[in-house]
């Protein structure tokens, strides 16, 4: 701890946001640059707390107190070395992770926690600017080959680790560009894709091979591909979206969140001149109160929607940590993203009964308020009589989460076993029911956080390396068993 009084003398601070009228006119990131001197002050708030619960709160086991202290002491070069020791892609997590480490920060017991996430992203951006992020070329090639199916954060983390271990790694992606949901699910204003592209350039220079526009199990034979490589890593994500099968679902104008977000990212990439079903001038309703719903919200704002409502079936959380989720657990509390501050209205404890329309197009939703309660330990909802209401809607986005990986394609083609939740089964060494086929990320865990995906990709890579070589020097932050305890 560089400054023993830092947490007593300084409050939590974050970078300013660009003004709302300005940022709604473009797709650039929301936040202004953060002054280095102010960042060092924020790093000084990290206490010598004895047991750094933030390390445990982070699935990657990031050495947070170490790099906070190094930033405070102006030793940025060692800070990025410490950060990269546990995290392949801090520029992604520093922008997209909800920061469970901050919820576990000891200072957060009775004060605002350390701005861990901001320090993280500033370290990696400084490293890129200084030219400290260079390709790490394996000194010895193993002669082994690995296919990684899927190029989201889990697949990329596994690929980079295995390439650096000396294996020949080929990443297969069914979309036209590498990145998975990082590319087409995350809006440009949340993470500009130039940050993804520069990391992919590093990986190419390290030797990772990328092949796009290929869906394994559909475009090429999955079994033959498995025979071609010494090992296969499934990092196909949990892309099977949850639907809302109520009357009127067949009406036009109702889209899954990814059906709405993906074209917006294609527009940002220059592939389309305009969004095929823009929210411009429309009354938009987003069903689902999570991060994906907020991404739809920010996108609709930038399209120039006439109005935006975001529905959430759960009751409105408290403004501060609820007593049911004491420190250092992930707190139940109201969370507002930058998109929420740009406009729109959130409606809690509401359920959609049916969609209504005219001439085949959606024109509104019939809703009712609900009350939450538990019955035999299970969460249920009871409708509130007399609370029925109809809302106008020209465009509806369903942001209801994902139920697991797609069974069509490689999972069914290779007859890989799934569990009762539809996730791909795996043992303590990350291997599926098929010998030599490993599983990482949401495909085995279920829909989760980006930081978990990277942690699983790194751990899976270590198991693959061990299986191929008989030993591995790659770090293994989590196992399929210990991850269930968090």
N, C-alpha and C positions, 0 to 999 in steps of 0.2 A: 504494500500500500504506500504509494508515493506521498500522499498528503493525509496524515492521520485525522485531520479535521475537515476534510473535503466534504463529507456527507453532512456535516453540521453547518457549514458556511454557505453551501450552494444548493439551490433547488434544481429540480429536473427541468431541462429545457430541450426543445426539439426545433428543427429548422422551420422557418415560416413557409407557408404555402403560397403559391402564386395566386393572385386575386382570381376569384371565381369567374367574373366576366371575361377575363383574359384566357384562362386555361380551358374554358368551354369552347373556345374558338379553334383549339388545336388538339393534338393527341399526345403532346409531350408530357413528361412526368410532372407531377403536381408540385413537388417541393423545390424550394430555393436552395442554393448551395449553403452549406453550414460552415461557419468560420472555424479554422483549425484551433485557434486559441479557445474558443467556446467549447469545442469538442474535448480538448484536454481538461477543461474544468469539469465537464460531465464525467470524463473518465476518472477524475480524482474523487468522485463520490463513491467509487467502489471501495468497500470497507475491508479491512483485514478481519473477516468474520469467522475465521477458524475453519468452519466447514462450509465451503462454497456450494450452497444448495442449487445455485444457478447451473453448475456443471451437471448435476443430476437432472435438473429440469430440462436440459437440452439433450435430445436423443443422440446427438452426435458426440456428446461429452466435450463440447468446446471448452477450451482453457480460458474462460472469460476473465477471471481476475488477473491472469498473466498478461493478456494483451491490453486490458484496461491500464495496468500499471505501465506497460511499455509505451502506450500512447501518451500518458501523462508525462513520462520522462522524455518524450520526443524521439523515441527509438522506433520509428515506424517500420524499418526494415525487419527488425526482430519480431515486431508485432504481426506482420503478415506471415512470417515463417511459423509463428505460433498458431495463427488462425488457419493456415493451410494444412497444418499437421493433422487437423481433425475434420476439415470441411473443404471439399473440392470446389464448391461454388458459393463462396460467401456473398458474391454480388447478387445471387438469386435469393438466398435466405434473408439477406439484409434488406431486401425490398418486399419479399412475399411471405416470410414466416410470421405467424402471429406472436412469436416470441414467448414461448412457455418459460424460457429462462428468466424473463423479467417478472413473471408471476411467482417464481421461486426465489427471487432475490431477497436476501435477508433484510435489506433496507426496507423492502416492501411490507414488512410486518406492521410498521406504523408510519412510514413515509412513502413518498413516491419512489419507485424503484429506479435503479441506474438505467440510463438509456443505452442498454446493451446493443440493441439492434442497430441504432444509429452509429455507434462506435464501430460496429462490425462493417457496415457498408462503407464508411469513410476510410477504414484501413485498406480495404481491397481497391477502392477507387484511387487512393494515393499510390498503391502498389502498381496499378496499371499505368498511371501517369508517369511514374518514375522508371518504368521499364523493368520492374522487378519480377513480373510474371512472365516467365519464359517456358518454352517446352521442356519437359523432363524426359529425355530419351533413355530408354532402357539400354544399359551397357551390354547386357547379354540377352540374346533371343532364345526362347525355350523350344521353338519349333512346334509349339502347340497352337491350335486355332480355336477361337471362341466366337460364336454368333450371339449377339445381343438383340433380342426382338423387342423393339420399342425404344424411343429416344427421349422419353421424359426424364425427369431428374434421377430416378432410380437407375434407368438404363444408362444414362450418361455417366453417372458416378461409377457404376460397375465397369463400364467400358474403359474409362480413364485409368482406374486402378489396375485392371488386367493388362492394359497396354503398357503401363509403366512397369509391370512385373515381367514384361518380356514376351507376352503372348501376342499372336496376330489376331486382332479383334475387328470384327465387322458388325456394324450396327444396321439393322433393317428397320425402316420406318415406312408405314403405309401412306402417310401424307406426302405432299410434294416437297416439304422442307423438314429439316431435323428440328426437334424440340418438343414434340408432343404437346401437352397442354401449355407448356411454357411458351410455345410458338403461337398456337391458335386459340387457347383458352383464356390466357391472361391478356387483358387489354393493354394497348401500347402506353396508355397514361399511367398504368400501374408498374410496368417494366418495359422500357423501350427495348426493342429486339436487337439493337446494336450491342447490348451487353451480352446477349446470348451468342450472337454471331462471333464476337471476338474470342469467346471461350471455345467455341467450336473450331475456330482457326487454330488455336493452341493445340487442341486435341488432334487435328489433322496433321499438324507438324510433328506431333509425338508418334504418329503412325496409325491412329484409329481410322478405319475405313467406314464411310457412310454410304448407304444405299437407300434411296428414297423411292416412293411410288411403288413399293412392293409389300403386299400383305401376305405374310407367311401363312400357308394353309389355304390360301385362295389363289394368289398369283403364282406361287411356286409350291411344290410339294413339301410339306412340313417334315415328313419322315426322311425324305431324301436329303433335305437340308441338314437335319440332325446327324445323318450318317456322314455328311461332308465335313463336319466340324468335330473337334474333340470334346467340346462342351457347348451347351446352349443355356443362355440366361433369358428367362421370360420376364420382361418388364413391361407388360402390355397394359398396365393400369387397370382401373375399375371404371370402364367407360360405358357400362350398361346403365343408362339413366333411368331414374324412377319416374313413372308417368302418373297422370291424374285421370283415371278412367271414370269420368262422370258424364252425365248427359251433356251433349253439345261438344264433346271433345273432337269430333270430326270436322268442326267448323274451321274455315281458313282464318289465318291470323293468330293461331295458337302454336307456339314453337317451344321446343326445348331450349334451355339456355345456351347450350353449345351450338345449336343450329343458328342462334342469333349472334353469338360472340365470334364464331369462326369467320363468317363473311366480313365482319368489321375488321378483323386482323388481316384478311386478304386485301381489303381496301388500303390499310396502312402499309402493306407490302407493295402496293402499286399494281396488284393483279386485277382489281376491279376499279372502275371509275366511281361507282357508288354502291351502297349497300342494297341488295335486292329487295329487302323489305324494311327500309329505314323507318325509324320511329318519328321522323319529322312531321310535326303538326298533329301527332296522334295522342290519344289517351292510352297510356301504357299501364298495365298491371303486371307486376312481378310477383309470382307466388313462390315464396321461399325467402327466408330472412338471413341466409348465410352469406359467405364471401362471394359465391358465384352470383347470388342475387344482387349484391352490391356492384359487381362488375357490370351486370346488365343495366343497373341504375345509372352508373357513370356513362355508359355507352349511349343510353337513351338521352341523357342530358346533352351530350355532344351532337347527337342527331337533331336536337331541337324539338323534343317531344312537347306537346301541349301540356300534359300533366303526367306525373308518374306516381303510382302507389305501389308499395311493397308490402305484401301480406305475409304474416307469420302466425302459424297456428299456436305457438307457445305464448304464454303471457309475457308482458314486458319485463325484462330483468331489472334489478335495482341499479342505481347509478354507481354504487360502490360494491365491493366484494360482498357477496351474500354469506351469511354465517354458516350456510350448509356446505360451503366450499372454503374452509379455512386455509391460511397459508400453510405449506407452499403448494397446495393443489391449484389446478387451473380454475380460476374464479368464475363463478356465475355472476355476470354483471353486463350491463348494457354496453355494447361496443358500436362505435360510430366510425365509419370509414370516411375518407375524403369525399367520396361520392355522396354520402348522406348529407354532408355539409353544403353540397352544391344545390340541393333542392329536393323536391319530392316529399312524400309523407309515408311514414310507416304505420301500419295498422296491425296490432297484436291481438291474439286470442280470437282469430277469425278463420273460418273454414268455408271453402267454396263448395256450394251444393251443385251448381250446374252453370254451364256457359249458355248464353243466349245469343241469337244472331238473326241476321236478315239476309236473305238471298245467298246463303251459304257462308257468310262472313260473320265473325264474332263481333258483337256490338256491346256486350256487357257480361257481368257475372252476378249470379244470385248467391248471396252469402248469409252466414249466420254466425253469431258470436258463440264461443265455446268456453267452458270451464275445465280446467285440468285437475285430475285427481288420480290417485293410485288405487288399483284394485288387485289384491293378491300379488302385490309387488310390481304390477305392470301399469305403465302409464296409459291412461285412457282419457277421453274427452267427452263431455256431456254438453249438448246444445242448450243454449239459453233461450227459452221460449220468448217470442215477441221481438227478438233481435234481428230478424231478417232484414236484409238491405240489398239493393241492386246498385252496382257500380258500372259506369260506362267503361268500355274498353274496346279500342280498335286494334290493339296489339297486346298479346299476353305471352309472357315468358315463364316457363316452368323451370324453376331453379330448386328442385327438390332432392338433389343429391344423386348418388349413384349406388347401385345395388351389387356391383361386382364386375369382374372381367367378362368380356364377351365370350360365350362358349363356342360360337361359330369361329372357324378358322383353326389356328394351331392347337387350341385346347382340345377340341373335338377330333381334329385330324390325327393327333398323336395319342388320343384316348387317355388324357391326363386326368387324374382324379381331382374332384373338387369336394369341398366340405359342405356342411348343411347350409351355410350362408352363401354358397356359390363361389367362394374364393378357392384359388388353387391350393391344394394341400402341399405341405412341405415338411421335411423332418428338421431335426436340430442342426443339420448342416445345409439347410436351405435347398435341399434337393426335392424335386417333385416325385410323384410315383413312377416316373420314367427315369431310368438310370442315365445320368449325365445331363439331365435337364433341370436347371435350378430356377428358383423363383425369387424375385425381389420387388419390393414396393407394393402399391395398392392391389396388384393382382393376387397377392397372397395375404395381405393385411386387411384389405378393404379400404374404402375411401379414407384418406388421412392427410397429414400435413406434408409439405414439401421437405421439411427437415427430417421427417421419418423416412421419406423416399430416399434421400441421399444417404442417410445412415444405413438403411437396408441395402442399398446398392453397394456401399463400401463393405459391409459385412458379407454379403453374398459373394463379392469378388474374392474375399479372403478364403471362403470355403471352396470356390471353384479352383483357385490357385493351389490350395492344399490338396484337393482331389487330383489335380493334374500332375503336381510335382512331388507329392508326398510330404511337403512342408510349405509354409508360407510366412513371409515377413510382413504381409499386409495387415494393417490394423483391423480389428473387428469390434466396432463400437457396441453392437447389439446382437442378440441371438433371437431366433423365433420364440424361445421360451421367456427370456428376460423381458422382451418387448411387451409381452402380455401383462407384465406386472406394472407397467407405467400408465 
